[in-house]
Amino acid sequence: MGYDFIDGEHRWIEVGHTRAVRVIVLVWTLRGSIVRPVTAWQAPRKRTIAYLKLKGLT
């Protein structure tokens, strides 16, 4: 979904869903060879609907 360089590190933004089909937005970074989550939140309604349509989950 997106990429940025913040506070001296590369950060990626992704949209995904849980097993219960809860759509979330996740910001993560690589620290060495370890993937580290920075923050996550429930996707807004419009983004949730668009994501579910894209994935064929509606």
N, C-alpha and C positions, 0 to 999 in steps of 0.2 A: 504494500500500500504506500509506504513512504520511507524516507531516509533523511537523517539530519545529522549535523555535527554540533553537539552541545556539551559545554563544560569539558572540552578537550577529549571527548570520546564520540565514536560513531554510534548512533542510535537508530534502530529500525522500528517502524510502526506496522503492525499486522492486525488483521481482523480474522477472527476464527470463532469456533463454537465449542461448547462443552458437550459431553455425552447427553445431557438433558436439553440440548439445542438452545442454550443460553448464549447469545452472541456477545462477544467481548472484543475490546480493543486492547492490544498489548504493546507496550514499548519495551524493547530489550536491547542489550548491548553484549559485545564479546569482551571479556576480560581474560586475556591470555587465550586459552582454548576452552574456557567455560562460558556458556550462555547464561547471562544474568538478567532476570526481569527487573525493569526499572519501576514500572507501574502498570496497572490494568484497571479497566472500568467497563461497566455494561454499556454496550453500544446504544446510541440514541435510536429512537424509533425508526426514523427514515433510513438510517444506515442498516438497521436490523432487517427491515423489509427488503431493501436492495440486496443484501447479502444472502438472505434466504431464497430469493428469486434466482439469483445467480447460481447458487448451489443446487437448485431444484428441490428445496426442502419445504416449499409451500404448497 
